[in-house]
Structures are given as C-alpha cells and as structure tokens.
C-alpha cells in the first residue's frame, strides 16, 4: 500500500469515526426530543380531557377544546419540519462526503497505477 492510499484510507477512517459520533449524538438528541414531545402530549391530553365533558354538555365551546390542543399541534408541526429539513441537509452532506472520499480513493489508486508503470495495483 502506498503512502497516498494509506493517507486516503486514514481520511476515510476518520470520516467513519465522525459519523459514529454524530450518530450517537443524534440518537441522544432525538430520544430527548421525542420524550419531551410525549410529555407535552400527555399534558395536553390531560388538559383537553377536562374540557370534553363540558363541551359535550354544551357548557364549554368546542373552540376551547381546540385551543387547548394547539400547543401539541404546534410542537408536532415544528418537530416534523425540523426532521424534514435536517434529514434533507444530512442526505446532501453525506452524499457529497461519500463522493469526495470515493474520488480520493480512485485518485490514489490511479497514482499507484501510474507509479507502478501502468500495471493495475493488486
């Protein structure tokens, strides 16, 4: 293995290590976020359930019920927008990084082939 190939392999391994770290951070962050969403959902359901009886009896307008559910709806649409945006950005970044690493490995292999006099490296 030549120095260029070893250098390229080191860069690829560093990228893999970063990917693993980012995945761990991602899992922790999403776990916390989803736990908070579940907690908010429970609190909103408890609040809305108190108004259901009054709304069915006509004592409380249905708009109060809908207004009580709005914090959950607000959190859910913001969370879904965040997930869509971050997953799109992550997809583009990973595709580009993977492509650059592949190009670098191919260039290292080409350099190795040229250095060996035109024979394909084994």
C-alpha positions in Angstrom: 0.0 0.0 0.0 1.4 3.3 -1.0 1.6 6.5 1.1 -1.2 8.1 -0.9 -3.5 5.1 -0.4 -2.7 4.9 3.3 -3.4 8.6 3.6 -6.8 8.2 1.8 -7.7 5.2 4.0 -6.8 7.3 7.1 -9.1 10.1 5.9 -11.9 7.6 5.3 -11.5 6.0 8.7 -11.6 9.5 10.3 -14.8 10.2 8.5 -16.3 6.9 9.7 -15.4 7.8 13.3 -17.0 11.2 13.0 -20.1 9.5 11.5 -20.3 7.2 14.5 -20.0 10.1 16.9 -22.6 12.1 15.1 -25.0 9.1 15.1 -24.6 8.8 18.9 -25.3 12.5 19.4 -28.2 12.2 17.0 -29.7 9.3 18.9 -29.4 11.0 22.3 -30.9 14.3 20.9 -33.8 12.6 19.2 -34.5 10.5 22.3 -34.7 13.6 24.5 -36.8 15.4 21.9 -39.3 12.6 21.5 -39.5 12.1 25.2 -40.4 15.8 25.6 -43.0 15.5 22.8 -44.6 12.6 24.6 -44.6 14.5 27.9 -46.2 17.5 26.2 -48.8 15.2 24.5 -49.7 13.7 27.9 -50.1 17.1 29.5 -52.2 18.4 26.6 -54.4 15.2 26.6 -55.0 15.7 30.3 -55.9 19.3 29.8 -58.2 18.6 26.8 -59.9 15.7 28.6 -61.1 18.0 31.3 -63.0 20.1 28.8 -64.5 17.2 26.8 -67.3 16.6 29.3 -68.2 20.3 29.4 -68.1 20.6 25.6 -70.4 17.6 25.2 -72.8 19.1 27.7 -72.7 22.4 25.9 -71.3 24.3 28.8 -67.9 25.0 27.2 -67.5 25.9 23.5 -65.6 23.4 21.3 -63.2 26.2 20.4 -61.8 26.0 24.0 -61.1 22.3 23.3 -59.3 23.1 20.1 -57.4 25.9 21.7 -56.3 23.6 24.5 -54.9 21.1 21.9 -53.0 23.8 19.9 -49.7 23.6 21.9 -49.4 19.9 20.9 -50.2 20.6 17.3 -47.6 23.5 17.4 -44.9 21.2 18.8 -45.7 18.4 16.3 -45.6 20.6 13.2 -42.3 22.2 14.2 -40.8 18.9 15.0 -41.8 17.4 11.7 -40.5 20.5 9.8 -37.2 20.2 11.7 -36.9 16.5 10.9 -37.6 17.1 7.2 -35.1 19.9 7.0 -32.3 18.1 8.9 -32.8 14.8 7.0 -32.6 16.6 3.7 -29.4 18.5 4.7 -27.8 15.4 6.1 -28.6 13.5 2.9 -26.9 16.1 0.7 -23.9 16.4 3.0 -23.4 12.6 3.3 -23.7 12.1 -0.4 -21.1 14.8 -1.1 -18.7 13.5 1.5 -19.0 9.9 0.3 -18.4 11.0 -3.3 -15.3 13.0 -2.3 -13.9 10.1 -0.4 -14.5 7.8 -3.3 -12.9 10.2 -5.7 -9.9 10.5 -3.4 -9.5 6.7 -3.2 -9.8 6.4 -7.0 -7.1 9.1 -7.5 -4.9 7.3 -5.0 -5.3 4.0 -7.0 -4.6 5.8 -10.2 -1.5 7.4 -8.8 -0.4 4.0 -7.6 -1.0 2.5 -11.0 1.0 5.3 -12.7 3.8 4.9 -10.2 4.0 1.1 -10.9 4.4 1.7 -14.6 0.8 1.2 -15.8 0.1 -2.1 -14.1 -3.1 -2.4 -12.1 -2.5 -2.5 -8.3 -3.3 -5.7 -6.6 
